[in-house]
Amino acid sequence: MLVFLDTEFTNFVRPDLISIALVAEDGREFYAERTDYHRDACSSFVRETVLTLLDRVPGALCSRAELTLRLRDWFETLPEPATIIYDFEGDWLLLADAYFGRYHRQPPANVGDKLHLDGYAITHPVFERAQNHLYTQDWPPHHALADARALMAGYRAWHKFMQPIWSIQ
C-alpha cells in the first residue's frame, strides 16, 4: 500500500515537527498538529504561512508523546505494509522521530519501504499540474494534509504518464 507523507516544521536548521499528514491510496488519512513544538524557533516564513493554516482539522492537536501513540496505532490499522512516499528527506526523518518517540526501538507494524521522489519526478509538468490542481483556498500549499493529498495526486498522474515509457525501456 502506498502512503504519501508531508510535514511542516519550524525551520531548516534544527527542524521541530509542527504537523504531519499521511494519506493512503485507499483513502485513509492521518493528520496531527503538535502543541509542544518550539514556536520561538519558527522561521518568519513558517510564522507567516504555515502557522496561519493550522487548526483546520478537529481533533488534530496532540503532544509529542501522544503523536507517537497515534501514529503507531494508525499504522497498525493498515491492511498491509506501507511504502511511504515523500518528496523531502526531512519529512522521512521527522516521521521516523515521531513514530519512534522516546521509548520504541522498532517502527510500528506495517511500516514497509520508503520511496523518496526526486527532482525529476516532482518537477515533471504532469506531476506539477496534477499537484497544483488539488490545492484550493481552503486547502492551500504548506498545510501538511493538503500537501500529502497533492503529493498523491501528482505521483499518480506522473506514474500513469510514465508507465508506457518505462514499459518500452
N, C-alpha and C positions, 0 to 999 in steps of 0.2 A: 504494500500500500504506500502510495506517495503522500507525504505530509510536507506542506510548504511552511517555512519559518520566516518570521520577521521580528525584529526587536527595535525598541527605541531605548536610548541610553544617554547618560549625562554628557559625555564628551569623548573625544577620541584618545586622549592622553591616558586617562585612568577611567575607563568606562564603568559605570554602575548602572545596572539594569533598571529601567523605569517601567517598561511594558513589554509584553511578549505575546505573540499570536502564532498559533499553529492551525493550519487549515488542511484537512484531509481530503483526498479525492472523492471520498464517499459522502462528503458534506459535513462531517463532524468538525467542530471548531473549538479551540481553546483560546481564551483571552484572559489576561490578568494584568493588573496595574499594581505595582508595589507602592506601599505607603511609606516605606522606610528607606528610600533611596536618598542620596545626599543632594538635596535641592540646591545647596550653595555651590556644588561642583558643576552645575549645568552651564553649558556654553550659552552665549547670547542667542544663537540660532535655536537651541533647544528651548530656552525660556520663551522666545517669541513665537515659535512654530509648534513644537511638539507638546509642550505643557498645555497650550490652549486647546488641544484636541482630546485631552483626557476627560474622564467622567462621562463617557457616552454609552458605556455598557454596564447595565445594572449587575451588581454582584461581583464586579471585577477586582475590587480593592482587596489587597492582602499584604501581609508581611512577607519578608524573605522566607522565613521558615514555613509559613502557610503555602507559599508558592511552590516550594519543593514538594509538599504533600499533594497539592492539587495537580501538579504536572505528573507525578508518579501515578496517581490514580487515573488520570486521563489516558496515559499511555497503556495502562493495564486494560482499559476498555476496548482497545483496538483489536479487531479480529485476527490480525496478523502483524508481523514485524514491519515497522515503518522505515521507509527510505526517506530521510529528512533532506529536503531540498532548500537551499539558501543561496543568496547572491553576495553575501559579505561574510568573510571568515569570522569576524567579530560576533555575528549572530550565533554561529555554532558554539563559540566559546562561552557566550553568555547563557545559552541554553544548557550546556554541559554544567556550568557552575550552578545554575538554578536547579537542575534535577539531581545533582549530587548533594547539594546542600552541605551541611556540616557533618552529617552522620552516615552517609551512604557511600559505599566503595564501588558499587556496581550500578550501571544505568538501570532505569526502570525496565520492567518487562516490555517487550515489543519495540524497543529501540533497536533498529537494524543498521542498515548502511547510511552513509551520508553522501550527498551529491552537491558539490559546490558549482554553481553555474558561473562560468567565466564571462569575461567581457564580450567574447564573440556571441554568445547566446543572448545576453541581456541587452546588447546594443543592436541586435538584428532588428530591422524595421518591422518584421512580422511580430516579434516579441513585444517591442515597444508600443506598437499600435494596439494590440490586444490588452496590454497592461494599462495603458493610458485610458482606454475606452471604459475600463471598470471604475475608475475614480469618479466620484460625484461631489457635490457641495457638502453633503452630509458625511461622506467617507473619502476625504482627500488624502493625498500622499502625506507620509510621515505620521500616520496613525498605524500602529503595528498590524491591526486586523485588516485595515484597507490594503496595506502593502502586501500582506500574506495572500490575500484573495487575488490581488493584481499579479503577484508573482505566479500563482497557479494559472491564471488566465494567460499570461504571457508564455509560460512554459508549454501549456497545452497547444497553443496556436503555433509556436515555434517548432515543437516536436512533430506536429501534424504536417507542417510545411517541409521539414527536413526529412521525414520518413522516406519519401520516394528517392531523394538524393542519396541517402545512406544505403538504400537497397541496391543501387547500381554501382556503388564503390567497391 
